[in-house]
């Protein structure tokens, strides 16, 4: 690790990652609206167009691609493993815990949940293991009757953060052959995942399952764009070629996600690095509501759908986005950003000291 490394904020400066993260969070909202109304995924716009991936899957894979790039850079530039881990814990856990408490204490009673039947100890374990909150009878009568059905991917992102500690030594110019071997292994696991035994998401932290194989594959493909950053040129012709290769692959179910991770990854990083930085992306250097929007959109959508039978998906989306953005801003300013300032406290609690 490089003790003179830069911060997460420095990683984002001069790029369009901020607007991409907001776009992906908004696409998750677009994707969930029709499914929460009647459970019919085929009504979702991208699914209707290609018959393979939904906007939600595209957006989540986009998050993991960006995360793979930024997290590997953060790891390489961290002062120590503990410095890296402190930043990752403080970036994920405070917002997740706050959203879980809001879901349990506020959303569940409004949605008909039986709060008295919730075990505080079980709820605490769910928060520690990044498991979505559960309150019996919440949102009964509507499809996807969960307090927050979008939160399940957060656990997998954090697992990828931990995998970086185990495998991050491969993320250097001197060990690109090792990283290529890692990608080959992850690709094999990804291709084999349809035959993997289905295991519940509540399993042990590193239990290999189809979802973990998928997300690790996409995450470390994103990391490959960092490892080979000096070999990859981002230009308009490359973007046109990547788009031309991606579109036909999106019509083929076995190849759609792999095409998105590779050719779509190029498009994402081309826009992030080669296009002029937008004012919205610059704003996210100071206020980044994307994580909060992702965390709070599902309960907002569910409350709207439960309250207005027969509502149109576009109305759900239009009503959710401004409310979710508002909560995302509040989450960033009141919880996420203040938590990131307390890395030294985390290091002290774990028996470590900050590296000067």
LOFITOR-938484 format. One record per residue (C-alpha): x, y, z. Coordinates in steps of 0.2 Angstrom, whole numbers, padded with zeros to 4 digits, always signed. Layout:
<atoms>
XYZ
...
</atoms>
This chain:
<atoms>
+0000+0000+0000
+0005+0018-0003
+0005+0028+0013
+0005+0044+0003
-0012+0040-0006
-0026+0051-0009
-0044+0051-0002
-0060+0044-0009
-0065+0062-0013
-0049+0065-0023
-0053+0049-0033
-0069+0056-0039
-0063+0074-0042
-0062+0078-0061
-0073+0064-0066
-0092+0061-0069
-0094+0047-0057
-0106+0058-0046
-0119+0059-0060
-0117+0041-0065
-0121+0035-0047
-0136+0047-0047
-0142+0040-0064
-0140+0022-0058
-0149+0025-0042
-0163+0033-0052
-0164+0018-0064
-0166+0007-0049
-0182+0017-0045
-0188+0016-0063
-0186-0003-0063
-0194-0006-0046
-0210+0004-0050
-0219-0008-0061
-0214-0023-0051
-0220-0016-0035
-0237-0013-0043
-0241-0030-0050
-0225-0040-0049
-0224-0040-0068
-0206-0038-0072
-0210-0039-0091
-0217-0021-0090
-0201-0014-0086
-0194-0004-0100
-0177-0011-0103
-0184-0029-0101
-0197-0025-0114
-0183-0019-0126
-0170-0033-0124
-0179-0047-0115
-0164-0049-0104
-0158-0036-0091
-0169-0024-0082
-0164-0006-0078
-0162-0012-0060
-0149-0025-0065
-0140-0013-0077
-0139+0000-0063
-0133-0012-0049
-0120-0019-0061
-0115-0001-0065
-0113+0003-0046
-0102-0012-0044
-0091-0008-0059
-0088+0010-0053
-0085+0003-0035
-0073-0010-0042
-0062+0004-0049
-0063+0016-0035
-0061+0004-0021
-0046-0004-0028
-0038+0013-0030
-0043+0017-0012
-0035+0001-0006
-0019+0004-0016
-0018+0022-0009
-0023+0018+0009
-0011+0021+0023
-0014+0003+0030
-0027-0011+0029
-0035-0004+0044
-0036+0013+0036
-0044+0006+0021
-0056-0005+0031
-0061+0010+0043
-0066+0020+0027
-0076+0006+0020
-0086+0002+0036
-0089+0021+0039
-0095+0023+0021
-0108+0008+0022
-0114+0005+0039
-0120+0021+0046
-0132+0025+0032
-0137+0007+0031
-0141+0006+0050
-0151+0023+0049
-0161+0017+0035
-0165+0000+0044
-0170+0009+0059
-0182+0021+0049
-0189+0005+0040
-0192-0004+0057
-0198+0011+0068
-0207+0021+0055
-0211+0012+0039
-0216-0004+0047
-0230+0003+0058
-0237+0013+0044
-0237-0002+0032
-0246-0014+0044
-0231-0022+0051
-0232-0031+0068
-0218-0021+0077
-0221-0030+0094
-0215-0047+0086
-0198-0040+0081
-0183-0046+0092
-0171-0031+0095
-0157-0044+0096
-0162-0051+0079
-0164-0034+0071
-0146-0029+0078
-0139-0045+0070
-0147-0040+0053
-0139-0023+0054
-0122-0030+0058
-0123-0043+0044
-0130-0030+0032
-0147-0040+0030
-0162-0030+0025
-0174-0026+0040
-0189-0038+0043
-0205-0034+0052
-0219-0047+0049
-0235-0042+0040
-0227-0026+0032
-0235-0021+0015
-0246-0037+0015
-0256-0037-0001
-0244-0029-0013
-0230-0038-0023
-0213-0038-0016
-0220-0036+0002
-0203-0032+0010
-0198-0017+0020
-0184-0013+0009
-0181-0025-0005
-0167-0015-0013
-0155-0016+0002
-0150-0034-0001
-0136-0029-0013
-0127-0019+0000
-0120-0035+0009
-0113-0041-0007
-0104-0024-0010
-0096-0025+0007
-0091-0043+0004
-0082-0037-0011
-0073-0024-0001
-0067-0038+0011
-0061-0048-0004
-0050-0034-0009
-0041-0036+0007
-0037-0054+0002
-0034-0051-0016
-0029-0033-0017
-0010-0037-0019
-0014-0042-0037
-0020-0025-0041
-0004-0018-0046
+0006-0015-0062
+0019-0028-0056
+0006-0042-0054
-0005-0040-0068
-0003-0058-0073
-0010-0063-0056
-0025-0051-0058
-0028-0059-0075
-0028-0076-0067
-0041-0069-0054
-0052-0063-0068
-0051-0080-0077
-0056-0089-0061
-0071-0076-0057
-0076-0078-0075
-0077-0097-0073
-0087-0096-0057
-0099-0083-0066
-0102-0095-0080
-0105-0109-0068
-0117-0100-0057
-0133-0106-0065
-0128-0123-0059
-0124-0118-0041
-0135-0124-0027
-0146-0110-0022
-0142-0104-0005
-0151-0091+0005
-0144-0074+0007
-0143-0076+0025
-0129-0088+0024
-0111-0085+0031
-0101-0070+0025
-0090-0078+0013
-0102-0092+0007
-0100-0094-0011
-0117-0093-0020
-0123-0087-0037
-0126-0069-0032
-0109-0068-0025
-0101-0075-0040
-0111-0062-0051
-0106-0047-0041
-0088-0052-0038
-0086-0054-0057
-0093-0037-0061
-0084-0029-0046
-0067-0035-0051
-0070-0032-0070
-0072-0014-0064
-0056-0016-0054
-0047-0021-0070
-0050-0004-0078
-0040+0003-0063
-0026-0010-0065
-0024-0008-0083
-0028+0011-0082
-0012+0016-0091
-0016+0004-0106
-0034+0009-0109
-0037+0024-0120
-0054+0033-0118
-0060+0041-0134
-0076+0043-0144
-0072+0030-0157
-0069+0017-0143
-0086+0022-0136
-0095+0020-0152
-0086+0003-0155
-0090-0003-0137
-0108+0003-0139
-0110-0006-0156
-0103-0022-0148
-0114-0021-0132
-0131-0018-0141
-0132-0035-0149
-0126-0044-0134
-0140-0037-0123
-0152-0047-0134
-0144-0064-0128
-0147-0068-0110
-0131-0078-0107
-0120-0064-0114
-0130-0049-0109
-0122-0046-0091
-0104-0051-0097
-0106-0039-0111
-0112-0025-0100
-0098-0028-0088
-0084-0027-0102
-0091-0016-0116
-0103-0007-0104
-0089-0004-0092
-0079+0004-0106
-0093+0016-0109
-0095+0020-0091
-0077+0024-0088
-0076+0034-0105
-0090+0045-0099
-0082+0046-0082
-0065+0052-0088
-0066+0058-0106
-0082+0068-0106
-0082+0086-0098
-0086+0085-0080
-0104+0090-0076
-0109+0103-0063
-0119+0089-0055
-0104+0078-0053
-0095+0092-0045
-0109+0095-0033
-0107+0077-0027
-0090+0081-0021
-0099+0090-0007
-0116+0081-0006
-0118+0064-0013
-0136+0058-0011
-0135+0042-0022
-0133+0030-0008
-0147+0037+0002
-0158+0038-0013
-0154+0019-0016
-0158+0015+0003
-0174+0025+0004
-0183+0023-0013
-0190+0006-0010
-0200+0010+0005
-0206+0026-0002
-0212+0017-0018
-0220+0003-0008
-0230+0016+0003
-0236+0025-0013
-0241+0009-0021
-0250+0003-0005
-0259+0019-0003
-0265+0022-0021
-0272+0006-0030
-0270+0006-0048
-0257+0019-0049
-0246+0020-0065
-0228+0016-0064
-0222+0032-0071
-0232+0041-0057
-0224+0031-0044
-0207+0035-0051
-0210+0054-0053
-0216+0054-0035
-0202+0044-0028
-0187+0053-0035
-0189+0070-0027
-0193+0062-0010
-0179+0050-0012
-0167+0063-0017
-0172+0074-0002
-0169+0059+0010
-0153+0055+0001
-0146+0073+0004
-0152+0072+0023
-0143+0055+0024
-0127+0062+0017
-0127+0077+0027
-0133+0071+0044
-0126+0053+0044
-0114+0048+0030
-0103+0063+0029
-0101+0065+0048
-0097+0047+0050
-0083+0048+0038
-0075+0061+0049
-0073+0049+0063
-0061+0036+0056
-0049+0038+0071
-0063+0033+0083
-0066+0017+0073
-0047+0013+0073
-0046+0016+0092
-0061+0005+0095
-0052-0009+0085
-0036-0007+0094
-0027+0002+0079
-0020+0019+0078
-0021+0031+0063
-0005+0031+0052
+0002+0049+0052
</atoms>
